[in-house]
Amino acid sequence: MAHSEDHIALAAEYALGTLDADERTQVETLMAVDDDFTAMVLAWEFRLGVLNQMVGAVEPRPELWDRIKTAIGETEPQSPIALHEVPSPVAAVAAPYEPVAPSPIPMVDDSNVIRLSLRARRWRNVATAMTALAAVLVAMISAQMYRPDLLPGAMRPKPRIQVVEVKTPVTTSAAQFVALLQKDSSSPAFILTVDAATKNFTVRRVGATSEPGKSYELWIVSDKLQRPRSLGVIGGNDFTARPALASYETDTVNRATYAVSVEPEGGSPTGAPTGPVVFTGKLIETVPPGTPQGR
């Protein structure tokens, strides 16, 4: 059934708990026979229920009830209101007169006034409740944005999880060159690896054995160079890494012959090979340029 504004205000006040006993009985009777009105009351209770969630329960002190009973017992009964006696009218000394019939007092129907007053009171209560509800909602939104830790656990916003796909760019490697420095094909002594991009090289000891008081020294030999150039003494560890090829042209590095000579401990004192050249080799390409390294 259709409901008037009075029904809506009555349902809101019932949810707020501001009705007197007779009005609550009227609402509960209406709820028993009208499912739509019951749904309206429940909707108001749902809207206004957030006010209870924002206010914690406060337990009154035990002595409060004793103070109320004491205050009730000390209240004196109100004395009856004394009415002043109206003096009897003095008889007129003048000539007798004819009594005049009193004019009838018009009866005023104040039912509309009472109804409007109740309606205004109800809507004031509803407006006050809605204002409080709006203020609570604003406070909740502000707390969720700036101080979610102040809210109860059920009202705190859930953390947002965003999945981001990160694509690793495909990288390509520079060309890699390797040379076997050996006396013959069956006895490799060192493996020389050169990175074409940086021109850094690494020498790995494979089968060469150290001689007391002697050092192995690596040389680059090319027809573009007037004489062999030293690339440094090969260390006693398994790997020796150096950037000594950075000053040479790429074509010279790739086409040169690499040789290992036996020199006095610490290397050649003259800057040229002084001992026998025992191992040689040329670079071959093992990894072509532009090979993908992974995603």
Summary of the structure (lengths in Angstrom):
residues: 295
radius of gyration: 53.8
end to end distance: 67.7
largest distance: 172.5
contacts: 637
relative contact order: 0.10
helix: 35%
strand: 20%
